[in-house]
């Protein structure tokens, strides 16, 4: 689905390791460890000290890589990471729920609520408020 939404997709090495290696068995790990994603893994520049101090290595790497690329959307799930990326570095940012809303709007996902609830049941943290907000956003055009 990501390849249907974006022309280019880059995954920082720390994110790949966090999800596909250290997160083995957790939501997304099986998908990301598929060989088709290997060509999308990329080294990121060394993050600013602020990022290292405030965020986990994966989020810091996403922001550092996004800053090094022109016109790049940063995909970050943690609210704090999205705030820092947007307010301090001026990056456009979305989380997984936002990506799923976009997929729904483009007709790539038929039942957004069920998908979000399935993710939550699989262990992915999504609050009721995020689910409701995403479903409401999907109805707006």
C-alpha positions as CSV (number, residue, x, y, z in Angstrom):
1,X,0.0,0.0,0.0
2,X,2.9,2.4,0.7
3,X,4.1,2.0,-2.8
4,X,0.6,3.0,-4.0
5,X,0.8,6.2,-1.9
6,X,4.4,7.3,-2.6
7,X,6.8,7.4,-5.5
8,X,9.9,6.9,-3.2
9,X,10.1,5.3,0.2
10,X,13.2,5.4,2.3
11,X,13.6,3.5,5.6
12,X,16.4,4.6,7.9
13,X,18.6,1.6,9.0
14,X,17.7,2.1,12.7
15,X,14.0,1.8,11.9
16,X,14.6,-1.3,9.8
17,X,16.5,-2.9,12.7
18,X,13.9,-1.8,15.3
19,X,11.0,-3.2,13.3
20,X,12.3,-6.1,11.3
21,X,15.0,-7.4,13.6
22,X,14.4,-6.4,17.2
23,X,10.6,-6.3,16.7
24,X,10.4,-9.8,15.2
25,X,6.8,-11.1,15.7
26,X,5.3,-7.6,16.3
27,X,3.0,-5.8,13.8
28,X,4.8,-4.8,10.7
29,X,8.0,-6.8,11.3
30,X,7.1,-9.6,8.8
31,X,6.1,-7.1,6.1
32,X,9.3,-5.0,6.5
33,X,11.6,-8.0,6.6
34,X,10.4,-9.0,3.1
35,X,13.3,-8.8,0.6
36,X,11.4,-6.3,-1.5
37,X,12.0,-3.7,1.2
38,X,15.8,-4.2,1.3
39,X,16.4,-1.7,-1.5
40,X,14.5,1.0,0.5
41,X,16.8,0.8,3.5
42,X,19.1,3.8,3.7
43,X,21.8,5.1,6.0
44,X,20.7,8.4,7.6
45,X,22.9,11.3,8.6
46,X,24.0,11.6,12.3
47,X,21.0,13.2,14.1
48,X,21.2,16.5,15.9
49,X,22.0,16.2,19.6
50,X,18.5,17.4,20.4
51,X,17.0,14.4,18.5
52,X,19.4,12.0,20.2
53,X,18.4,13.4,23.6
54,X,14.7,13.6,23.1
55,X,13.7,10.7,20.8
56,X,14.4,7.1,20.3
57,X,17.0,6.2,17.7
58,X,14.4,5.3,15.0
59,X,12.5,8.6,15.3
60,X,15.8,10.5,15.4
61,X,17.0,8.7,12.2
62,X,13.7,9.4,10.4
63,X,14.0,13.1,11.1
64,X,17.7,13.2,10.2
65,X,17.0,11.4,6.9
66,X,14.0,13.5,6.0
67,X,15.9,16.7,6.6
68,X,18.6,15.5,4.2
69,X,16.1,14.8,1.4
70,X,14.1,17.4,-0.5
71,X,10.3,17.5,-0.2
72,X,10.1,14.5,2.1
73,X,7.2,13.4,4.3
74,X,8.4,12.0,7.6
75,X,6.3,9.0,8.9
76,X,6.5,9.0,12.7
77,X,4.0,7.5,15.0
78,X,5.0,9.0,18.4
79,X,3.3,12.3,19.0
80,X,6.4,13.8,20.5
81,X,8.5,12.9,17.5
82,X,5.9,14.3,15.1
83,X,5.8,17.6,17.1
84,X,9.6,17.9,17.0
85,X,9.8,17.1,13.3
86,X,7.1,19.6,12.4
87,X,7.6,22.4,14.8
88,X,11.3,22.5,15.1
89,X,12.5,21.2,11.8
90,X,9.5,22.2,9.6
91,X,8.9,18.8,8.2
92,X,5.6,17.5,6.9
93,X,4.7,14.6,9.1
94,X,2.1,11.8,9.3
95,X,1.6,8.7,11.5
96,X,0.3,5.3,10.6
97,X,-3.3,6.4,11.2
98,X,-2.8,9.3,8.8
99,X,-1.4,7.1,6.1
100,X,-4.3,4.8,6.5
101,X,-6.7,7.7,6.2
102,X,-5.0,8.7,2.9
103,X,-5.2,5.1,1.6
104,X,-8.9,5.1,2.4
105,X,-9.4,8.4,0.6
106,X,-7.7,7.0,-2.5
107,X,-9.8,3.9,-2.4
108,X,-6.9,1.6,-1.4
109,X,-8.5,0.6,1.9
110,X,-12.2,-0.1,2.2
111,X,-12.7,-0.3,6.0
112,X,-10.5,2.1,7.9
113,X,-12.0,1.5,11.3
114,X,-11.6,-2.3,11.1
115,X,-8.0,-1.9,9.9
116,X,-7.2,0.4,12.9
117,X,-8.9,-1.9,15.4
118,X,-7.1,-4.9,13.9
119,X,-3.8,-3.1,14.3
120,X,-4.7,-2.4,17.9
121,X,-5.6,-6.0,18.6
122,X,-2.2,-7.0,17.1
123,X,-0.5,-4.9,19.7
124,X,0.0,-1.6,18.0
125,X,-0.9,1.3,20.3
126,X,-3.9,3.3,19.0
127,X,-6.1,5.2,21.4
128,X,-9.8,5.5,20.9
129,X,-9.3,9.2,20.2
130,X,-6.9,8.5,17.4
131,X,-9.2,5.9,15.9
132,X,-12.2,8.3,16.0
133,X,-10.2,11.2,14.7
134,X,-8.9,9.1,11.8
135,X,-12.3,7.8,10.9
136,X,-13.7,11.4,11.0
137,X,-10.8,12.7,8.9
138,X,-11.4,9.9,6.3
139,X,-15.0,11.2,5.8
140,X,-13.8,14.8,5.1
141,X,-12.7,15.5,1.6
